[in-house]
Amino acid sequence: MGKLFGASRTFHIPFNVLRVLAAVTWKLRLQRSDPGWVDMASQAPVMDTDRARDVLGWSPAKSSVDALASVVFGLGKGGGIVGSPPLHPRD
């Protein structure tokens, strides 16, 4: 993520600290995502596409960095699922 955002330095943030920061900033209405999103992200599986490439000859059209950049750009533009308070599109 540091590379995606052009950070000159990166550092590790323990999960518990990140979750507390997300909870505090959400309660203070500084950002729209409740801490449950941090929980969900921490449990996302890491996928390996080697088998799909070897067996099916398939390869991903985008890198993981490109996919993350698309998500972050969409969130910044106010994109989201209608009716979901944390991701409700801006009017």
Buried (B, 14 or more C-beta within 10 A) or exposed (E): EEEEEEEEEEEEEEEEEBBEBBBEBBEEEEEBBBBEBBEEEEEEEEEEEEEEEEEEEEEEEEEEEEEBBEEEEEBEEEEBEEEEEBBEEEE
